[in-house]
Amino acid sequence: MDIGRNKYEFVLCNICNSNDTITLFEYELGRVVRCKKCGLIYKNPRLTEDEFNKILESAPQQINVDVCSSKEELFSNFLKKIEKIKNKGKILDVGCGSGYFLKLAKDLGWEVYGTEVNPHLIKFAKDEFGINIEKKTLKDFEEEKFDVVTMLEVIDLLRNPKEELKEVRRILKKDGLVFIRVNNGLWHCNLERFRKYFSFLGLYPSVLHLYSFTPRTLKRILQEVGFKDINISVSELTKGDPYKTGGWLGKTFVSLVKSIIYIFSKILYFLSFSKICLSTSIVAYAKKD
């Protein structure tokens, strides 16, 4: 693998700061490793932030409305879970994309805030949903401002998840709640080993970002930054096939497989006393001291 001097960077484990890793597999832009000390899976080396931003800037900026509608039931159920724990108040969605989750929260009476780096998505949220999303970092917010902070499919994209979670804890009110949804590394890393066979069939069932969290490493990083009452479980799935991962087999096939995987993973998680999690995604919530 050719590592460009200025295009890639090597990083230490984001949880335990170790440099003792094992290579799981290589891909076109680097390699994926697992920390021998704590088990965190991450890309190392990885593209520098400047190089990564160049890719983002050149990517198509079309808004996928199918993705919004496919997540409506999922997001609504997340809000129901949150409201069982916290009364309505100020909620911040980090990396909120098109703002659809915040639109649903606003309709339920939450005071909504959002951060997003993509200016096209910021404009879309304002034009379509009347939501003002800001291009801010978490450090820009004052201490103890929010009752709830959500990070939906974003923590594994962050360059320094541990530091960002520290900021989340800082801006949460006392007894505030962080709610996270992320791809399950146990699922995606295992399927990645067989990507060439799936791609031959037109299927792309695995997703790897900068980090790949498992229930154990997600709990560990939340503990490291001082969260309490950590609960991790199998996540419900989006409807249909909004990301077109099913290839020529289509939406119906993907929907059926999703339903089977979700039901099986829920049963297995229950029977194993929350020890075995084979779902494609996991959710976690935890409280600030």
Secondary structure, DSSP 8 states (H G I E B T S, - for coil): ----TTTEE----TTT----EEEEEEETTEEEEEETTT--EEESSEE-HHHHHHHHHHS-----HHHHHHTHHHHHHHHHHHHHHS-S-EEEEET-TTSHHHHHHHHTT-EEEEE-S-HHHHHHHHHHH----B---GGGS-TT-EEEEEEES-GGG-S-HHHHHHHHHHHEEEEEEEEEEEE-HHHHHHHHTTHHHHHHTT-------SEE--HHHHHHHHHHTTEEEEEEEE----SS-TT--SGGGHHHHHHHHHHHHHHHHHHHHHHTTS-----SEEEEEEEE-
